[in-house]
Each structure stands twice: as C-alpha cells, then as structure tokens.
Amino acid sequence: MGITAGYLGGWVDAVMMRLSDAISAFPAILLGAAVVAILGPCFVQVAIAQSPLFARLARALAMIEARQEYVEAAASMDASSGRIMLRHIPPNAMGPLVVQASLSVGIAILLEAGLSFLGLGVQPPTPSWGQMLADSLRFIDIVPAYAIFPGLALTLVVVGINLIADAMRDRLDPNHVAGGGK
C-alpha cells in the first residue's frame, strides 16, 4: 500500500494515506479490540494495528527511490509501473522496513499480551503470556511467582527483540551513527 502510494502519488497517494490516517487515529489496543469484535480472536488485530506505520515508511521510501536513476532507467526501458513497484523499489527499500518489522515484533507481542490479559486475544488452549498474567491474579497473594515468571518472560523477550532491532539498525541503516553521537 505504501509503495503504491509513494510511487504513483496524486489521488492514489491521498486516498491510501487518508485510509492509513483513519486506522492510526485509534490507539492500537482499541483498534485490536474492535477487530476482535468484528473478526473474533485472532492474530490479525496485531497486523492491522501495525499496518499504518509500515504504509507510511514504505511510502516515504518509495518516494525517495522513485527519483533514483535505476527507476528512470527501468521506466525508459518500458517497464510498467507495476513491475517497478514490485521488482525494483522493494529490494532497495528493504533495510529500513526490516528494521521497522523487528521493532514492531516487540510491540505486537505486548499488544497481543494486553488483549489476552483483557480476554480479547487468542483463546485457550492457545498459550499467551497475557492470559497467564490474567490467570495469576487469583493467586497473586498466595504465589506471586505465578505472575512474576510470565511477566519476566514477556519483558525479557521484548527487550531482547528491541536489542536485536537496534543491532539490525546499526548494520542496515547507513545514515545511523552507532552510539548516538556523530
């Protein structure tokens, strides 16, 4: 969606980005709850909540890449817009999208855990840290470890994924200076 909007521009860009704006106007947890109400509990709510961010990033990258010489060369060789959008722009815009995807995994895990904690996420017998935390509330006074270990596991996984995403950004983004200074 973002590559199409960024490459074609005009009314296509305006319509697609307004749709993206409409989706991103809602908080992720509220949007996830709405998707659960419509489609039932599934993993789709996490993808829908994250889609506007990817659409915006892909649009910006497509707008940059569309001005590059290799795109002009492909167009001069009668490559269709569809071919350019599918075969030429994505490989050159993949670095920032991969980094954003790795950052979004942590957000998606927290969103799913939050929805499951509220009873709106995946349903048993599918395991979920959010459901484990919700179940542990009954025993928090007796055995606090029931809440500590799922919460600790959730924290360690999200922090670990964010550290991996940071390392990927350092490797894939040529404009990023590692360590925060110039």
VOMARPA-224106 format. One record per residue: residue number from 1; residue in three letters; x, y, z of N, C-alpha, C in turn. Coordinates in nm, 3 decimals, padded with zeros to 5 digits, m for minus. Example, Ala and Ser with C-alpha at 12.3 -4.5 7.8 and 13.67 -1.06 7.14 Angstrom:
// VOMARPA-224106
+-----+------+---------+---------+---------+---------+---------+---------+---------+---------+---------+
!  nr ! rest !     n_u !     n_v !     n_w !    ca_u !    ca_v !    ca_w !     c_u !     c_v !     c_w !
+-----+------+---------+---------+---------+---------+---------+---------+---------+---------+---------+
!   1 !  ALA !  01.319 ! m00.569 !  00.780 !  01.230 ! m00.450 !  00.780 !  01.320 ! m00.330 !  00.780 !
!   2 !  SER !  01.285 ! m00.225 !  00.708 !  01.367 ! m00.106 !  00.714 !  01.290 !  00.003 !  00.787 !
+-----+------+---------+---------+---------+---------+---------+---------+---------+---------+---------+
END
This chain:
// VOMARPA-224106
+-----+------+---------+---------+---------+---------+---------+---------+---------+---------+---------+
!  nr ! rest !     n_u !     n_v !     n_w !    ca_u !    ca_v !    ca_w !     c_u !     c_v !     c_w !
+-----+------+---------+---------+---------+---------+---------+---------+---------+---------+---------+
!   1 !  MET !  00.082 ! m00.119 !  00.000 !  00.000 !  00.000 !  00.000 !  00.087 !  00.126 !  00.000 !
!   2 !  GLY !  00.188 !  00.127 !  00.085 !  00.275 !  00.244 !  00.095 !  00.360 !  00.266 ! m00.028 !
!   3 !  ILE !  00.412 !  00.157 ! m00.085 !  00.493 !  00.169 ! m00.207 !  00.408 !  00.219 ! m00.322 !
!   4 !  THR !  00.288 !  00.168 ! m00.334 !  00.197 !  00.213 ! m00.440 !  00.166 !  00.361 ! m00.424 !
!   5 !  ALA !  00.133 !  00.404 ! m00.303 !  00.101 !  00.544 ! m00.278 !  00.220 !  00.634 ! m00.305 !
!   6 !  GLY !  00.339 !  00.593 ! m00.261 !  00.457 !  00.676 ! m00.279 !  00.503 !  00.684 ! m00.423 !
!   7 !  TYR !  00.488 !  00.575 ! m00.497 !  00.534 !  00.575 ! m00.636 !  00.435 !  00.646 ! m00.728 !
!   8 !  LEU !  00.307 !  00.618 ! m00.713 !  00.208 !  00.676 ! m00.803 !  00.173 !  00.820 ! m00.768 !
!   9 !  GLY !  00.169 !  00.850 ! m00.637 !  00.137 !  00.987 ! m00.594 ! m00.006 !  01.025 ! m00.630 !
!  10 !  GLY ! m00.033 !  01.153 ! m00.633 ! m00.163 !  01.206 ! m00.674 ! m00.277 !  01.158 ! m00.587 !
!  11 !  TRP ! m00.391 !  01.130 ! m00.651 ! m00.510 !  01.092 ! m00.578 ! m00.495 !  00.955 ! m00.513 !
!  12 !  VAL ! m00.416 !  00.865 ! m00.574 ! m00.393 !  00.733 ! m00.514 ! m00.324 !  00.749 ! m00.379 !
!  13 !  ASP ! m00.222 !  00.834 ! m00.376 ! m00.149 !  00.862 ! m00.252 ! m00.243 !  00.922 ! m00.148 !
!  14 !  ALA ! m00.322 !  01.020 ! m00.190 ! m00.413 !  01.088 ! m00.097 ! m00.514 !  00.991 ! m00.036 !
!  15 !  VAL ! m00.574 !  00.905 ! m00.117 ! m00.674 !  00.811 ! m00.067 ! m00.611 !  00.708 !  00.027 !
!  16 !  MET ! m00.500 !  00.652 ! m00.015 ! m00.436 !  00.548 !  00.067 ! m00.383 !  00.604 !  00.199 !
!  17 !  MET ! m00.328 !  00.722 !  00.197 ! m00.275 !  00.778 !  00.321 ! m00.386 !  00.826 !  00.414 !
!  18 !  ARG ! m00.500 !  00.869 !  00.359 ! m00.612 !  00.903 !  00.446 ! m00.668 !  00.779 !  00.513 !
!  19 !  LEU ! m00.670 !  00.667 !  00.440 ! m00.711 !  00.540 !  00.500 ! m00.614 !  00.501 !  00.611 !
!  20 !  SER ! m00.486 !  00.517 !  00.585 ! m00.385 !  00.490 !  00.687 ! m00.402 !  00.582 !  00.807 !
!  21 !  ASP ! m00.430 !  00.710 !  00.782 ! m00.454 !  00.805 !  00.891 ! m00.575 !  00.764 !  00.975 !
!  22 !  ALA ! m00.680 !  00.718 !  00.907 ! m00.802 !  00.677 !  00.979 ! m00.773 !  00.558 !  01.070 !
!  23 !  ILE ! m00.694 !  00.464 !  01.023 ! m00.659 !  00.348 !  01.105 ! m00.570 !  00.389 !  01.221 !
!  24 !  SER ! m00.472 !  00.475 !  01.195 ! m00.377 !  00.512 !  01.301 ! m00.436 !  00.612 !  01.400 !
!  25 !  ALA ! m00.555 !  00.664 !  01.374 ! m00.619 !  00.758 !  01.467 ! m00.664 !  00.688 !  01.595 !
!  26 !  PHE ! m00.679 !  00.558 !  01.589 ! m00.723 !  00.482 !  01.706 ! m00.603 !  00.423 !  01.777 !
!  27 !  PRO ! m00.604 !  00.421 !  01.910 ! m00.497 !  00.352 !  01.982 ! m00.495 !  00.203 !  01.945 !
!  28 !  ALA ! m00.377 !  00.145 !  01.944 ! m00.361 !  00.006 !  01.899 ! m00.448 ! m00.090 !  01.979 !
!  29 !  ILE ! m00.457 ! m00.073 !  02.108 ! m00.536 ! m00.164 !  02.191 ! m00.685 ! m00.153 !  02.159 !
!  30 !  LEU ! m00.731 ! m00.030 !  02.132 ! m00.873 ! m00.010 !  02.097 ! m00.901 ! m00.066 !  01.958 !
!  31 !  LEU ! m00.809 ! m00.044 !  01.865 ! m00.825 ! m00.099 !  01.731 ! m00.825 ! m00.251 !  01.735 !
!  32 !  GLY ! m00.736 ! m00.308 !  01.817 ! m00.732 ! m00.453 !  01.832 ! m00.862 ! m00.507 !  01.889 !
!  33 !  ALA ! m00.918 ! m00.438 !  01.987 ! m01.046 ! m00.480 !  02.045 ! m01.158 ! m00.473 !  01.942 !
!  34 !  ALA ! m01.155 ! m00.370 !  01.857 ! m01.258 ! m00.357 !  01.753 ! m01.246 ! m00.470 !  01.651 !
!  35 !  VAL ! m01.124 ! m00.505 !  01.614 ! m01.104 ! m00.615 !  01.519 ! m01.151 ! m00.746 !  01.580 !
!  36 !  VAL ! m01.124 ! m00.765 !  01.709 ! m01.172 ! m00.886 !  01.778 ! m01.324 ! m00.892 !  01.775 !
!  37 !  ALA ! m01.388 ! m00.777 !  01.796 ! m01.534 ! m00.773 !  01.795 ! m01.590 ! m00.809 !  01.657 !
!  38 !  ILE ! m01.518 ! m00.771 !  01.552 ! m01.565 ! m00.797 !  01.416 ! m01.526 ! m00.936 !  01.367 !
!  39 !  LEU ! m01.397 ! m00.972 !  01.382 ! m01.346 ! m01.097 !  01.326 ! m01.332 ! m01.210 !  01.428 !
!  40 !  GLY ! m01.342 ! m01.178 !  01.555 ! m01.318 ! m01.278 !  01.658 ! m01.171 ! m01.278 !  01.696 !
!  41 !  PRO ! m01.136 ! m01.349 !  01.803 ! m00.998 ! m01.351 !  01.850 ! m00.906 ! m01.418 !  01.748 !
!  42 !  CYS ! m00.803 ! m01.347 !  01.706 ! m00.705 ! m01.400 !  01.612 ! m00.583 ! m01.310 !  01.615 !
!  43 !  PHE ! m00.484 ! m01.345 !  01.537 ! m00.362 ! m01.266 !  01.533 ! m00.371 ! m01.149 !  01.435 !
!  44 !  VAL ! m00.481 ! m01.138 !  01.362 ! m00.496 ! m01.034 !  01.261 ! m00.499 ! m00.894 !  01.324 !
!  45 !  GLN ! m00.555 ! m00.882 !  01.443 ! m00.565 ! m00.750 !  01.505 ! m00.429 ! m00.686 !  01.524 !
!  46 !  VAL ! m00.327 ! m00.765 !  01.550 ! m00.192 ! m00.711 !  01.567 ! m00.140 ! m00.656 !  01.434 !
!  47 !  ALA ! m00.162 ! m00.728 !  01.325 ! m00.117 ! m00.682 !  01.193 ! m00.189 ! m00.555 !  01.150 !
!  48 !  ILE ! m00.318 ! m00.548 !  01.174 ! m00.393 ! m00.429 !  01.135 ! m00.349 ! m00.307 !  01.215 !
!  49 !  ALA ! m00.321 ! m00.326 !  01.342 ! m00.278 ! m00.214 !  01.426 ! m00.142 ! m00.160 !  01.384 !
!  50 !  GLN ! m00.056 ! m00.244 !  01.328 !  00.078 ! m00.203 !  01.288 !  00.086 ! m00.156 !  01.143 !
!  51 !  SER ! m00.017 ! m00.181 !  01.062 ! m00.010 ! m00.153 !  00.919 !  00.009 ! m00.005 !  00.882 !
!  52 !  PRO ! m00.050 !  00.092 !  00.951 ! m00.029 !  00.232 !  00.910 !  00.117 !  00.276 !  00.921 !
!  53 !  LEU !  00.186 !  00.226 !  01.021 !  00.327 !  00.260 !  01.039 !  00.410 !  00.211 !  00.921 !
!  54 !  PHE !  00.386 !  00.088 !  00.878 !  00.459 !  00.033 !  00.764 !  00.420 !  00.103 !  00.634 !
!  55 !  ALA !  00.293 !  00.139 !  00.620 !  00.249 !  00.208 !  00.499 !  00.318 !  00.344 !  00.488 !
!  56 !  ARG !  00.327 !  00.417 !  00.597 !  00.394 !  00.548 !  00.596 !  00.542 !  00.535 !  00.562 !
!  57 !  LEU !  00.608 !  00.439 !  00.624 !  00.751 !  00.419 !  00.599 !  00.775 !  00.376 !  00.454 !
!  58 !  ALA !  00.696 !  00.281 !  00.406 !  00.710 !  00.234 !  00.268 !  00.682 !  00.346 !  00.169 !
!  59 !  ARG !  00.585 !  00.430 !  00.200 !  00.554 !  00.545 !  00.113 !  00.673 !  00.640 !  00.104 !
!  60 !  ALA !  00.730 !  00.672 !  00.219 !  00.845 !  00.763 !  00.220 !  00.963 !  00.704 !  00.143 !
!  61 !  LEU !  00.988 !  00.576 !  00.163 !  01.098 !  00.511 !  00.092 !  01.072 !  00.505 ! m00.059 !
!  62 !  ALA !  00.946 !  00.478 ! m00.097 !  00.912 !  00.472 ! m00.239 !  00.927 !  00.609 ! m00.304 !
!  63 !  MET !  00.892 !  00.715 ! m00.231 !  00.907 !  00.850 ! m00.286 !  01.054 !  00.883 ! m00.310 !
!  64 !  ILE !  01.141 !  00.837 ! m00.221 !  01.284 !  00.859 ! m00.238 !  01.338 !  00.775 ! m00.354 !
!  65 !  GLU !  01.302 !  00.646 ! m00.353 !  01.354 !  00.555 ! m00.456 !  01.301 !  00.588 ! m00.595 !
!  66 !  ALA !  01.179 !  00.643 ! m00.604 !  01.119 !  00.675 ! m00.735 !  01.200 !  00.780 ! m00.810 !
!  67 !  ARG !  01.281 !  00.857 ! m00.739 !  01.363 !  00.961 ! m00.802 !  01.503 !  00.912 ! m00.839 !
!  68 !  GLN !  01.532 !  00.786 ! m00.810 !  01.665 !  00.735 ! m00.837 !  01.682 !  00.700 ! m00.985 !
!  69 !  GLU !  01.805 !  00.696 ! m01.028 !  01.835 !  00.673 ! m01.170 !  01.793 !  00.534 ! m01.216 !
!  70 !  TYR !  01.804 !  00.433 ! m01.130 !  01.768 !  00.299 ! m01.173 !  01.618 !  00.289 ! m01.204 !
!  71 !  VAL !  01.535 !  00.368 ! m01.137 !  01.391 !  00.368 ! m01.166 !  01.367 !  00.438 ! m01.299 !
!  72 !  GLU !  01.436 !  00.548 ! m01.322 !  01.424 !  00.616 ! m01.451 !  01.472 !  00.526 ! m01.564 !
!  73 !  ALA !  01.578 !  00.450 ! m01.540 !  01.628 !  00.358 ! m01.642 !  01.527 !  00.248 ! m01.671 !
!  74 !  ALA !  01.465 !  00.193 ! m01.568 !  01.364 !  00.090 ! m01.588 !  01.244 !  00.145 ! m01.663 !
!  75 !  ALA !  01.203 !  00.267 ! m01.630 !  01.090 !  00.329 ! m01.699 !  01.124 !  00.357 ! m01.845 !
!  76 !  SER !  01.248 !  00.397 ! m01.870 !  01.287 !  00.424 ! m02.009 !  01.294 !  00.297 ! m02.092 !
!  77 !  MET !  01.306 !  00.183 ! m02.026 !  01.308 !  00.054 ! m02.096 !  01.168 ! m00.007 ! m02.101 !
!  78 !  ASP !  01.066 !  00.079 ! m02.084 !  00.925 !  00.041 ! m02.092 !  00.881 ! m00.057 ! m01.983 !
!  79 !  ALA !  00.944 ! m00.051 ! m01.867 !  00.896 ! m00.131 ! m01.755 !  00.767 ! m00.066 ! m01.704 !
!  80 !  SER !  00.668 ! m00.148 ! m01.676 !  00.541 ! m00.095 ! m01.628 !  00.557 ! m00.044 ! m01.485 !
!  81 !  SER !  00.462 !  00.038 ! m01.442 !  00.464 !  00.088 ! m01.304 !  00.455 ! m00.027 ! m01.205 !
!  82 !  GLY !  00.374 ! m00.126 ! m01.238 !  00.362 ! m00.242 ! m01.150 !  00.493 ! m00.316 ! m01.135 !
!  83 !  ARG !  00.564 ! m00.334 ! m01.245 !  00.693 ! m00.403 ! m01.239 !  00.794 ! m00.323 ! m01.157 !
!  84 !  ILE !  00.795 ! m00.193 ! m01.176 !  00.887 ! m00.109 ! m01.099 !  00.854 ! m00.116 ! m00.951 !
!  85 !  MET !  00.722 ! m00.112 ! m00.917 !  00.682 ! m00.116 ! m00.777 !  00.706 ! m00.252 ! m00.712 !
!  86 !  LEU !  00.705 ! m00.358 ! m00.791 !  00.723 ! m00.492 ! m00.735 !  00.866 ! m00.544 ! m00.743 !
!  87 !  ARG !  00.939 ! m00.506 ! m00.846 !  01.070 ! m00.566 ! m00.869 !  01.189 ! m00.473 ! m00.843 !
!  88 !  HIS !  01.168 ! m00.344 ! m00.852 !  01.282 ! m00.252 ! m00.841 !  01.287 ! m00.176 ! m00.708 !
!  89 !  ILE !  01.176 ! m00.123 ! m00.664 !  01.176 ! m00.041 ! m00.543 !  01.189 ! m00.124 ! m00.414 !
!  90 !  PRO !  01.112 ! m00.232 ! m00.395 !  01.122 ! m00.305 ! m00.267 !  01.262 ! m00.353 ! m00.228 !
!  91 !  PRO !  01.340 ! m00.411 ! m00.318 !  01.473 ! m00.456 ! m00.273 !  01.561 ! m00.341 ! m00.223 !
!  92 !  ASN !  01.543 ! m00.224 ! m00.279 !  01.625 ! m00.110 ! m00.239 !  01.571 ! m00.037 ! m00.117 !
!  93 !  ALA !  01.450 ! m00.067 ! m00.078 !  01.389 ! m00.005 !  00.039 !  01.377 ! m00.103 !  00.155 !
!  94 !  MET !  01.432 ! m00.222 !  00.139 !  01.411 ! m00.329 !  00.235 !  01.479 ! m00.305 !  00.370 !
!  95 !  GLY !  01.594 ! m00.242 !  00.375 !  01.666 ! m00.223 !  00.501 !  01.584 ! m00.157 !  00.609 !
!  96 !  PRO !  01.533 ! m00.036 !  00.587 !  01.451 !  00.028 !  00.690 !  01.323 ! m00.048 !  00.722 !
!  97 !  LEU !  01.264 ! m00.116 !  00.624 !  01.143 ! m00.193 !  00.650 !  01.171 ! m00.313 !  00.739 !
!  98 !  VAL !  01.286 ! m00.378 !  00.719 !  01.324 ! m00.492 !  00.803 !  01.348 ! m00.445 !  00.946 !
!  99 !  VAL !  01.416 ! m00.332 !  00.961 !  01.440 ! m00.278 !  01.095 !  01.308 ! m00.244 !  01.163 !
! 100 !  GLN !  01.217 ! m00.180 !  01.091 !  01.087 ! m00.146 !  01.149 !  01.009 ! m00.272 !  01.185 !
! 101 !  ALA !  01.018 ! m00.374 !  01.101 !  00.950 ! m00.501 !  01.132 !  01.004 ! m00.561 !  01.260 !
! 102 !  SER !  01.135 ! m00.558 !  01.278 !  01.191 ! m00.616 !  01.400 !  01.151 ! m00.535 !  01.523 !
! 103 !  LEU !  01.141 ! m00.403 !  01.511 !  01.094 ! m00.322 !  01.622 !  00.946 ! m00.349 !  01.651 !
! 104 !  SER !  00.869 ! m00.371 !  01.547 !  00.725 ! m00.392 !  01.562 !  00.692 ! m00.527 !  01.624 !
! 105 !  VAL !  00.784 ! m00.622 !  01.619 !  00.758 ! m00.752 !  01.679 !  00.737 ! m00.737 !  01.830 !
! 106 !  GLY !  00.821 ! m00.657 !  01.894 !  00.805 ! m00.634 !  02.038 !  00.672 ! m00.566 !  02.069 !
! 107 !  ILE !  00.636 ! m00.469 !  01.988 !  00.508 ! m00.400 !  02.007 !  00.392 ! m00.497 !  01.987 !
! 108 !  ALA !  00.403 ! m00.583 !  01.886 !  00.298 ! m00.680 !  01.858 !  00.282 ! m00.780 !  01.973 !
! 109 !  ILE !  00.394 ! m00.822 !  02.031 !  00.387 ! m00.915 !  02.144 !  00.317 ! m00.849 !  02.262 !
! 110 !  LEU !  00.352 ! m00.724 !  02.291 !  00.287 ! m00.653 !  02.401 !  00.138 ! m00.630 !  02.373 !
! 111 !  LEU !  00.104 ! m00.599 !  02.248 ! m00.036 ! m00.578 !  02.213 ! m00.116 ! m00.707 !  02.230 !
! 112 !  GLU ! m00.061 ! m00.817 !  02.182 ! m00.130 ! m00.945 !  02.196 ! m00.144 ! m00.982 !  02.344 !
! 113 !  ALA ! m00.039 ! m00.960 !  02.422 ! m00.045 ! m00.992 !  02.565 ! m00.150 ! m00.904 !  02.635 !
! 114 !  GLY ! m00.155 ! m00.777 !  02.598 ! m00.254 ! m00.687 !  02.657 ! m00.396 ! m00.728 !  02.623 !
! 115 !  LEU ! m00.418 ! m00.763 !  02.496 ! m00.552 ! m00.808 !  02.456 ! m00.589 ! m00.940 !  02.524 !
! 116 !  SER ! m00.492 ! m01.031 !  02.537 ! m00.519 ! m01.158 !  02.604 ! m00.544 ! m01.138 !  02.752 !
! 117 !  PHE ! m00.473 ! m01.043 !  02.812 ! m00.496 ! m01.013 !  02.954 ! m00.639 ! m00.966 !  02.976 !
! 118 !  LEU ! m00.690 ! m00.889 !  02.879 ! m00.827 ! m00.839 !  02.888 ! m00.930 ! m00.943 !  02.844 !
! 119 !  GLY ! m00.882 ! m01.058 !  02.795 ! m00.974 ! m01.162 !  02.749 ! m01.014 ! m01.146 !  02.604 !
! 120 !  LEU ! m00.947 ! m01.056 !  02.531 ! m00.983 ! m01.029 !  02.391 ! m00.885 ! m01.088 !  02.291 !
! 121 !  GLY ! m00.779 ! m01.147 !  02.339 ! m00.676 ! m01.202 !  02.250 ! m00.706 ! m01.345 !  02.211 !
! 122 !  VAL ! m00.600 ! m01.419 !  02.184 ! m00.617 ! m01.560 !  02.149 ! m00.681 ! m01.633 !  02.267 !
! 123 !  GLN ! m00.758 ! m01.733 !  02.237 ! m00.832 ! m01.805 !  02.340 ! m00.766 ! m01.938 !  02.372 !
! 124 !  PRO ! m00.784 ! m01.986 !  02.497 ! m00.730 ! m02.117 !  02.534 ! m00.784 ! m02.222 !  02.439 !
! 125 !  PRO ! m00.708 ! m02.320 !  02.405 ! m00.584 ! m02.367 !  02.462 ! m00.458 ! m02.302 !  02.406 !
! 126 !  THR ! m00.470 ! m02.201 !  02.320 ! m00.352 ! m02.133 !  02.269 ! m00.285 ! m02.057 !  02.384 !
! 127 !  PRO ! m00.156 ! m02.083 !  02.408 ! m00.091 ! m02.016 !  02.521 ! m00.064 ! m01.869 !  02.492 !
! 128 !  SER ! m00.073 ! m01.787 !  02.597 ! m00.046 ! m01.644 !  02.585 !  00.003 ! m01.594 !  02.719 !
! 129 !  TRP !  00.107 ! m01.513 !  02.717 !  00.158 ! m01.456 !  02.841 !  00.055 ! m01.364 !  02.904 !
! 130 !  GLY ! m00.021 ! m01.294 !  02.825 ! m00.126 ! m01.208 !  02.880 ! m00.232 ! m01.289 !  02.953 !
! 131 !  GLN ! m00.270 ! m01.403 !  02.897 ! m00.367 ! m01.490 !  02.964 ! m00.308 ! m01.549 !  03.091 !
! 132 !  MET ! m00.180 ! m01.584 !  03.087 ! m00.114 ! m01.635 !  03.208 ! m00.113 ! m01.529 !  03.318 !
! 133 !  LEU ! m00.086 ! m01.406 !  03.280 ! m00.088 ! m01.298 !  03.380 ! m00.228 ! m01.276 !  03.435 !
! 134 !  ALA ! m00.328 ! m01.282 !  03.350 ! m00.466 ! m01.265 !  03.395 ! m00.505 ! m01.378 !  03.490 !
! 135 !  ASP ! m00.466 ! m01.501 !  03.457 ! m00.497 ! m01.615 !  03.542 ! m00.424 ! m01.608 !  03.676 !
! 136 !  SER ! m00.306 ! m01.546 !  03.677 ! m00.227 ! m01.540 !  03.800 ! m00.284 ! m01.442 !  03.902 !
! 137 !  LEU ! m00.372 ! m01.352 !  03.861 ! m00.427 ! m01.253 !  03.954 ! m00.502 ! m01.318 !  04.071 !
! 138 !  ARG ! m00.561 ! m01.434 !  04.047 ! m00.634 ! m01.501 !  04.155 ! m00.541 ! m01.551 !  04.265 !
! 139 !  PHE ! m00.415 ! m01.577 !  04.228 ! m00.320 ! m01.637 !  04.323 ! m00.206 ! m01.544 !  04.361 !
! 140 !  ILE ! m00.215 ! m01.417 !  04.328 ! m00.105 ! m01.324 !  04.348 ! m00.065 ! m01.312 !  04.495 !
! 141 !  ASP ! m00.161 ! m01.322 !  04.587 ! m00.130 ! m01.314 !  04.730 ! m00.064 ! m01.441 !  04.781 !
! 142 !  ILE ! m00.100 ! m01.553 !  04.723 ! m00.050 ! m01.682 !  04.771 !  00.084 ! m01.717 !  04.707 !
! 143 !  VAL !  00.089 ! m01.711 !  04.572 !  00.211 ! m01.748 !  04.500 !  00.241 ! m01.638 !  04.397 !
! 144 !  PRO !  00.319 ! m01.537 !  04.436 !  00.349 ! m01.427 !  04.343 !  00.428 ! m01.472 !  04.220 !
! 145 !  ALA !  00.495 ! m01.586 !  04.230 !  00.574 ! m01.635 !  04.116 !  00.486 ! m01.663 !  03.994 !
! 146 !  TYR !  00.358 ! m01.691 !  04.017 !  00.269 ! m01.715 !  03.904 !  00.261 ! m01.592 !  03.813 !
! 147 !  ALA !  00.272 ! m01.475 !  03.870 !  00.269 ! m01.352 !  03.790 !  00.409 ! m01.308 !  03.751 !
! 148 !  ILE !  00.505 ! m01.334 !  03.835 !  00.641 ! m01.286 !  03.809 !  00.702 ! m01.352 !  03.686 !
! 149 !  PHE !  00.690 ! m01.483 !  03.674 !  00.759 ! m01.552 !  03.565 !  00.701 ! m01.522 !  03.426 !
! 150 !  PRO !  00.570 ! m01.520 !  03.407 !  00.521 ! m01.479 !  03.274 !  00.556 ! m01.332 !  03.243 !
! 151 !  GLY !  00.546 ! m01.246 !  03.344 !  00.582 ! m01.104 !  03.324 !  00.730 ! m01.088 !  03.292 !
! 152 !  LEU !  00.814 ! m01.163 !  03.361 !  00.959 ! m01.159 !  03.337 !  00.992 ! m01.213 !  03.197 !
! 153 !  ALA !  00.927 ! m01.322 !  03.160 !  00.949 ! m01.378 !  03.026 !  00.908 ! m01.279 !  02.918 !
! 154 !  LEU !  00.794 ! m01.216 !  02.936 !  00.745 ! m01.116 !  02.842 !  00.844 ! m00.999 !  02.831 !
! 155 !  THR !  00.891 ! m00.953 !  02.945 !  00.986 ! m00.842 !  02.948 !  01.117 ! m00.879 !  02.878 !
! 156 !  LEU !  01.171 ! m00.996 !  02.911 !  01.299 ! m01.038 !  02.851 !  01.289 ! m01.056 !  02.700 !
! 157 !  VAL !  01.178 ! m01.111 !  02.653 !  01.162 ! m01.130 !  02.509 !  01.151 ! m00.995 !  02.438 !
! 158 !  VAL !  01.073 ! m00.904 !  02.490 !  01.055 ! m00.774 !  02.425 !  01.186 ! m00.694 !  02.428 !
! 159 !  VAL !  01.255 ! m00.693 !  02.541 !  01.383 ! m00.622 !  02.549 !  01.485 ! m00.687 !  02.454 !
! 160 !  GLY !  01.488 ! m00.820 !  02.450 !  01.579 ! m00.889 !  02.360 !  01.552 ! m00.857 !  02.214 !
! 161 !  ILE !  01.426 ! m00.856 !  02.176 !  01.390 ! m00.822 !  02.038 !  01.429 ! m00.678 !  02.005 !
! 162 !  ASN !  01.409 ! m00.587 !  02.099 !  01.448 ! m00.448 !  02.075 !  01.599 ! m00.433 !  02.064 !
! 163 !  LEU !  01.675 ! m00.510 !  02.140 !  01.821 ! m00.507 !  02.126 !  01.865 ! m00.561 !  01.990 !
! 164 !  ILE !  01.799 ! m00.666 !  01.946 !  01.829 ! m00.720 !  01.812 !  01.793 ! m00.618 !  01.705 !
! 165 !  ALA !  01.679 ! m00.552 !  01.719 !  01.638 ! m00.449 !  01.623 !  01.737 ! m00.334 !  01.620 !
! 166 !  ASP !  01.787 ! m00.294 !  01.736 !  01.886 ! m00.188 !  01.742 !  02.014 ! m00.229 !  01.670 !
! 167 !  ALA !  02.057 ! m00.353 !  01.690 !  02.176 ! m00.402 !  01.620 !  02.152 ! m00.409 !  01.469 !
! 168 !  MET !  02.031 ! m00.448 !  01.429 !  02.000 ! m00.451 !  01.286 !  02.002 ! m00.311 !  01.226 !
! 169 !  ARG !  01.951 ! m00.213 !  01.300 !  01.953 ! m00.076 !  01.252 !  02.097 ! m00.029 !  01.233 !
! 170 !  ASP !  02.183 ! m00.062 !  01.327 !  02.323 ! m00.024 !  01.316 !  02.388 ! m00.084 !  01.191 !
! 171 !  ARG !  02.347 ! m00.206 !  01.156 !  02.406 ! m00.274 !  01.040 !  02.343 ! m00.233 !  00.906 !
! 172 !  LEU !  02.212 ! m00.210 !  00.905 !  02.141 ! m00.189 !  00.778 !  02.121 ! m00.044 !  00.741 !
! 173 !  ASP !  02.125 !  00.049 !  00.836 !  02.099 !  00.189 !  00.805 !  02.231 !  00.264 !  00.795 !
! 174 !  PRO !  02.271 !  00.301 !  00.673 !  02.399 !  00.369 !  00.656 !  02.400 !  00.510 !  00.715 !
! 175 !  ASN !  02.284 !  00.570 !  00.737 !  02.277 !  00.707 !  00.790 !  02.276 !  00.711 !  00.942 !
! 176 !  HIS !  02.258 !  00.594 !  01.006 !  02.253 !  00.591 !  01.152 !  02.396 !  00.578 !  01.206 !
! 177 !  VAL !  02.426 !  00.661 !  01.306 !  02.557 !  00.655 !  01.369 !  02.541 !  00.576 !  01.497 !
! 178 !  ALA !  02.613 !  00.462 !  01.509 !  02.605 !  00.380 !  01.629 !  02.657 !  00.458 !  01.750 !
! 179 !  GLY !  02.594 !  00.440 !  01.862 !  02.638 !  00.505 !  01.984 !  02.570 !  00.638 !  02.009 !
! 180 !  GLY !  02.491 !  00.687 !  01.913 !  02.414 !  00.807 !  01.934 !  02.486 !  00.938 !  01.904 !
! 181 !  GLY !  02.616 !  00.937 !  01.884 !  02.689 !  01.062 !  01.856 !  02.741 !  01.064 !  01.714 !
! 182 !  LYS !  02.788 !  01.183 !  01.674 !  02.844 !  01.194 !  01.538 !  02.991 !  01.213 !  01.543 !
+-----+------+---------+---------+---------+---------+---------+---------+---------+---------+---------+
END
